[in-house]
Amino acid sequence: MSSVDWFSDCTLKARARAVVIGAGLNLFLGTGQVLLFSFGVFLKPIIADTGWSRGEVSSAVLWGQLLVALASPLTGLAVDRFGARRVARFAGPSLGIGVLLIGLMSRSEESFVFFFALGFLLGAAQVPVPYVKAVANWYDKRLGLALGSAMILSGVGVALLPPISAALIDAFGWRMAYVGLAVIVWLVSVPSVAFLIHEPPVGNAASDLGARNTSEMASGGSDGMKLVQAVRTRPFWMIAISFFLISAVVGAGTHVLPIILSDYGLKTQQSSFVMTLVGVAMMVARFGFGMLLDRFRASRLIALVFLGAAAGFLCLTYGVSAITVPTAAVLIGLALGAEVDALAYMASRAFGRHHLGSIYGVLMFCFSFGLGCGPAVFGQVYEYTGSYHDAFWLAATAAVVATLTVLKDTDLNGTAGALSCSKCAPCATQQHQ
């Protein structure tokens, strides 16, 4: 290897690593981290300040996640058409505007629900879709590890943003806390995309890092199914259903854990630290699960963490204690950390990368909608029964069904080409290692 080639290879390796870091920083301040996973910390201060209904305020999450879900396929199509970097350049700033409006414009129950949902819509692109595509464009052999390394920072967001939000609420009130979060999003997202996120140069690859040769990708000949082909396969729908159910379960869990501790008598700052446990477990799962996906059968690993989420909610059915709540937090955090990695990994390995943005975007519709359904269902159960006990049983049941759905189809093994459609001739030639 000449000195010029060596220098070029080192430059590509550095850029590949930079993409992972840039993706991670934006996942740290993703729409879910800023608006969804910190919402349990905001709920009781909002109700105490305004007197609004817990069920009505909780429904804002459902409408917000529904809008994100509906926008996910469009986000995926935009990523495929314009590239991950172009989409990411406006994703963070747009989310910041949405969060700012929640704090400044919410003057009634109805306006809060409207602006909270609008915040989700404006943050519809600040989700894993563009950042998964950005990382997948550079990596192949170590894709699971690369995705896990990037997404571990989303776990840091889950761990840190609720306590940060609680501190802002205690100091300035819930409205200015949202303004503060908007400023944080802008300060991190804008420079990280500008300096760290890059599209891979066509015809080059940092092979030692497993970065992909994008000339093959540009040809489009053997690098994956189109969306219309993928949706015709049974495994596509098995993935969609199972991840919808488990996202509803973990979305409900991250929503309710700070609330039940607050109901138990803890202050906002104290109850927020249960989300730190969730976030730490999420970080462990995202990094460790990413490595395991490169070595073991994906469906069995996924089923194991889904079953763990069911066990977490079963713990909560026995009441709030120093044992049940931390145990549930860790098990829910592990499921939350593993599921996004697993969804991205299975989609890229099963359907290829050429149309990954659009396929992953549609799957993220199911995932995002589930995240919104969980808190809304829990809020309604509380309104009708005065407790979350029945909701805990419902969540445990949904997690078991998700586990069985993943295990039911033996094709869900996360290997390239495993989900090819036998009825579609082009699929038979679209296996990529």
N, C-alpha and C positions, 0 to 999 in steps of 0.2 A: 504494500500500500504506500503510495507516494505521500509526501508531507501535505500536499493540497487535499488529497482524499481524506487523510486522517483528520485534518482541520475541519473539513466539511462534515465528516461523520460526527465529530465532537459537537459541532454547532447544532446539528439536528438532534442529538441526544439532549443537549441543554434546552432546546426549544420544546421537545417532547415533555421534559420534566416541568418546564414552565407552564405548559398547558394544563398539566395535572394540578399544579398549585393554583393557577388562575381559576380553574373550574371549581376547585375546593373552596376558595374564598367566596365565590358567588353562591355556592351551595350552602355555605355557612350562613349567608343572609338571603336564603331563598324565601319565596312567598310563604311556604309552610312554616319555616322557622320563625319568621317575623309575625305572621298573622294567626296561624293555626295553633302551633305548639305553645305559644305564649298566651293564648286567649284565656286559658283557665285561670291565669294570674290576674287578668283584667276583669273577669266576670263579676266577682263580688264587689270590688271597688266601684264599678260602673253602676251596679244595682243599688249600692249604698248611697251613691251620690245622686242618683236620678229617681229611684223608686220604680224603675222599669221591671217588667216581668222576666224571670229567669228563663222561662221557655221561649219567650219572644226574642230575647237577646241572643240566646243560644242558636236560634234558627238562622241568624245572620251567617253562621259558618256554613250551613247547608247551601244557602243561595250563593255565597262566595265560591265555595268549592264546585258547585254546579257550573258556574260561569267559567272557572278554570278548566273544568272537565270538557266543556263544550269547545273551549279555545285550544285545548291540547292538540287535536289533529291539525288545526290551522298552524299552530306553532311548529309542529313537526314538518308540515309541508313547506313552511317558510325556511326552516333550517336546511331542508334538502335543496331548496331552490336558490337561496341567497348565501348559505353557509352559516356555520355556528357563530362565527365572530360577529358578523353583521347583526344577527338577531340579538346576541348578548350585549351589544353596545347600547341598545336602548332598553333592554329588559330591566336592569337594576334601577336606572333613573326613573323609569315609568312606575315601578313598584314604590319608590320613594314618594312620588307625587300622590299615589293612592293612600299610603299610610298617613301622609300629612293631612289629607282631606278628612280622614276619619277623626283626627284630633280636633280640627278646626271647624268642621261643618256639622257635626252630629249634635242636634238640638232637641231631638225627640226620638222615641222608639223607632218610628218609621224611617226617619232620616239616618239613624245609626245603622239600621239594617241595610239601607240603600248605599250609604258610603262605605260600609264594611264590604259589601258585595262588590262595589266598584273598585275598592282597593285590591281585591282578589283579581278582578278582571284586568286592571292595569298592571298587575304583577303576573299575568298569565304566562309570560315568557320567562320569568325568573324562576324556572322549575328545572328539574334535571334534564329535560329533553335536549336543549342546545349544548349543554355541558357534557352529557353522555356522548353525543355525536362528536363533539370536539376531541374528547379523549379517544374514542373508538377510531377516529380518523388516523391517529398516530400509532395505535397499539394493536397487536394481534396475539402474539404468543403469550404475553403476560397481561392480557386484557382484564382478567378478573382482578389481579393485583393493582393495576392502574386505576380501575374504577373504584376499588376499595380505598385506595389512597386518597383519591379526590373526595369521595363521599364521606370519609371519616370526619371531614370538617363540617359536614352537615350535622353530624352528631355533636360536634362542639357547639354548634348553634343551638341545638335543642337543649344542651346542658347549660349554656351561659345566658341565652336571651331571656328566659323566664326570670332568673334572679336579677339580671340587669333591668328588665321591665319593672319588676317589683320595687327595686331601688328608685327608679325614676318616678313610679307612682307615689311612693312614700314621700319623695322630695318635692314633686311638682304637680301631682294629680294625674289622673289617667289620660286626660286630653293632651297635656304637654308631654307625657310619656310617649305617646304615639308620634308627636312631632320630633322628639329626640331620636326615636328609632328610624324615622325617615332620614334624618341627617346622617346617622351611622351608615345606612344603606348607601347613600350617595358617596360618602367618603371612602368606602371600601370597593364598591362595584366599579365606579368609573375608572380609577387608575389600574385596577387589576385586569380589566378587559383590555384596556389600551396597551398595556405593557407585557402581558403574559399570555393572552389567548391568541394563537396563530393558526392559520390554515396550513396544512402540510404542503410542501412544494411537490408538484406533479413529477413523478419519476425518481423521487428520492425517498429513502427510509433509513431510520436509525435502527439497523437490524439487531444490534445487541440488546436494544430495549424492546424489541418486538414491535417497532413501529411499522405501519403498513406501507407497502409500495402503492402509492396512490395512482400510478398509471393504470394498474389493473382496475382500480375503482372507477377511473374515468371512462374506461371502455364499457363498463356496465355489463359485460358479457356473462360473467360467471360469479357475480358477487352478491347474489341474494334475490329474494322474491320481491315483487311489487306488492303494494298494499292489497290490491284486488285479488292477488293470488293467495296471500297470507290469510285473509279473512275467510277463505273457502276451506281452510283446514280445521279439523276438529280440535287439535291442540291449541290453536289460537284462542278459541273460545273457552277451553278449559283454563288456560292461563288468565284470560280476562275475568272469568267468574271467580276463580280462587283469589285473585289479587283484589278484586272488588270487595269480597267478604272480609279478607284479613285487613285491608286498609280501613274498612268501617270499624273493625274491632280495635285496632291500634289508635285510630283517630279518636274514638270514644275514650280509650284509656288515657291518652295524653290530655284530653279535655277534663276528665273527671278527677284525676288523682289530686291536683292541687285543691279542687273544690271540696272533696270529702275531708281533706285535712283542715281546710278552713272551717267547714261545718263542724268539725270536731273541736274547734276552739283555737287553732293556731293562727298567728298573724300572717298577713300576705307574704312578707319576706320569708318567714319560716316555711310556709306551705309550698313556696315556689321551689325550694331545694329538692323536693321529690323529683322535679323534672331534671335536676342535675344527675340524679341516679339514672333516669331514663336516657339522658344524653350520653353518659359514660358507657352504659351498656350498649347503646347504639354505636358509639365509636369502636368499641371492641368487636361488635358484630360486623361492622362495615369493613374493617381492616382484615380481621380473621376470616370472615366469610368470603371476601374477595379471593384470598389465597386458596381456601378450600374448594371454591368453585372451579379452579384450574386443575384440581386433582381428583375430585370425587363426583359422583352422580348428583346432578343438581336437584332433581325432584325429591330425593330422600333428605338432602340437607334442608331444603325448604320446608318439607313436611315436618321435620323435627322442630324448627323454630316456630312454625304455625301452632303446633301442638303445645309448645311452651307458653304461647299467648293464652291459650285456653286454660292452662293450669294457673296462670296469673290471675285471671278473673275468678276462677274457682276459689283461689285464696281469699279474694275480696268478699265472697259470699259468706265467709266465716266472721266478717266484721273488720273494723279498723283497729289495727294494733301495730306495735313496733316490728312485728314479724311479717304480717300479711301485706302491708302497704309497700315496704321496700322490696319484698319478694316479687310482688306484682309489677312494680316499677322496673325491676331488672329484666323480667321475662318479657314484658311489653316492649322495653327498649331493645332487647335482642331481636325481637320480631320486626320492629320498626327499622332497625339498622340493616337487617338482612334482606328485607323485601324489595327495596329499591334496587340494590345491587343485583339481586336475583332476577328481577324483571328486566333490567338492562342487559344482563349477561345472557339470559335465555333468549331474549328478542334478537340480540346481535348474532349469537351462535346459531339460532334456529332459522332465522329468516335472512341473514346476511346484513351487510352494512350499507349497501348502495342506497337503499330506501329505508334505512333504519329510522330516520327522523319521522317519517309519516307513520310507520308501523308502531314505533314506540309511542308516538303521540296519541294514537288511538287507544293503545293499552293504558296510557296514562289518563285517558278520559275515565276509564273504569276505576283506576286507582284514585284519582282525585275526587270523583263523585262519591266513592266509598268513604274517603276521609271526611267529607262533609256530612254524609248520612249518619255516621256514628254519633257525633255530638248532638245532632238534632233529635235522634231517636232517644238518646239518654235524657235530653231535656224534657221531652214529652212524657217519658216514663215517670220522671220525677214530678212533673206537674200533676199527673193523674194518681200517683201512688204515694207521693211524699217521701220517697226514698229511691235509691238506685239498686236495691237488691235484685229485683226482677230483671233489670237491665244487665246486671253482671251475669246472670244465667243465660240471657239471650246472647251476649257477646261470646261466652264460652262455647255455646252451641254453634254459633257462626264460625268460630275458629276451627272447630272439629270438622265442620262441613268443608271448609277451605282445605284442610289437611287431606281429607278423603278425595277431594276433587283433584288435587295435585298428584296423589298416588294412583288415582284411577287409570290415568292414561300413561302407559309405560313409555310413550314417545317423549315425555317431558324430561329429557335427560340433559338438556343444555349442550348437546354436541352439534356441530355444524351439519346442516343438511338433514337432521333427524326428523324435522317437521315438514318434510317435503310432501307436496300434495300428489298422491299417486294418480289422480285424474288429470293432472295438468302437465303436459309434456315439458314445458320450459323448466318446471321445478326439478325434473329429474337430473338436469345438468347443472343445477345451481348449488352444488355442494362446494364449500370453500373451507380449507383448513387454515 
